């Protein structure tokens, strides 16, 4: 008989412990969490080691824009911060989907004449009484809200990537523009100095006046001032570029030999906006936040569903077992629950307003960039394919006339100066066009 009671006691205790563990250790894993976690782990390969132990690929002196962007993304603290926020948001999912209560074991015995017995020794298990057991539907709602917030954080990480990319390219184009304009101005300075020297020599021959020489010398001095300003602008542009790259301000880096030749997209504003609405990480992230807010409203309403407590106990000899349970009915908490529902609704409306605000701002930015790009593109086309070829013809004719004794050196110098001025205009237009294309890339979170 004792053996039967003992076996029954062991079975009862096993069932008791298993039931308590099952109820208090429940964790909901929403669909999509594992895929999101795998994507985050894959994206985090560059951050596996502490920053001090990482070895960035060397950046060549004559780097290309692609190499600069890659270097900046590996070295950017803003991108890394956004990544770890994404990872932290993912780790919130299992926390939200797990019972807040914990398993609590207890034991007690009654002494008779100073002696303990199996029949009077009780082992019990249940949830922590200060924290109720929630229904699985509540855990599911919480976990799905956390999943949507984690997805939003993932889009914020992608937005950080393209924000850094845009900053690198804009700084690179600015650095290249300054270097290109400096080279053109140095050539223009040579022409102006030659013209001034000819004016000075012409004074003694009576073909030039002193006023013409002084005007020419002033032009040389003004160009010298512009060249000095550009020479001082180069290290400033380099320092700004190095700051985006995460390098020392004076770290050497050659400017690009020429401004990148890019073309404005051929899509119209409506087509581009539809594309941006699908791809923009800010809008996609806010859409996930809206979804998370909707789950928060459902979660707040589920607070009206009673939670419960359970308790199981058994004597060690198996002669006595007991089960207890209770419903926690939130009758007196209706004001707090109603306030939580209203608060979740208010947060949803705030997020929706933020989504609309971002939508309006992006649409305006896209239109402004598109108009400016098409304007730059048209001007480049006119200067590059119409005006510049004509000026080259004029310069060739002036040189031919001079060689035949029918023209002047001043005419040649003037034609060459106009050529250089048009080339500088094209450089400025290309730098602006390329920067605005980088803006669009950041809006679409993909290179156009």
Protein Blocks (a to p, Z undefined) as FASTA:
>chain_A
ZZmmmmmmmmmmmmmmmmmmmmmmgccddehjlmmmmmmmmmmmmmmpcfklpccddddf
kbcfklmmmmmmmmmmklmmmmmmmmmmmmmmmmmmpcfbdcddddddddeehiacfklp
ccdddddfkbccddfklmmmmmmmmmmmmmmmmmmmmmmmmmmmmmmmmmmmmmmmmmmm
mmmmmmmmmmmmmmmmmmmmmmmnopacfklmmmmmmmmmmmmmmmmmmmmmmmmmmmmm
mmmnopafklccdddfbdcdddddfbdfklmmmmmmmmmmklmmmmmmmmmmmmmmmmmm
mmmpccddddddddfklpaccdddddddfkklmmmmmmmmmmmmmmmmmmmmmmmmmmmm
mmmmmmmmmmmmmmmmmmmmmmmmmmmmmmmmmmmmmmmmmmnopacfklmmmmmmmmmm
mmmmmmmmmmmmmmmmmmmmmmnopaZZ
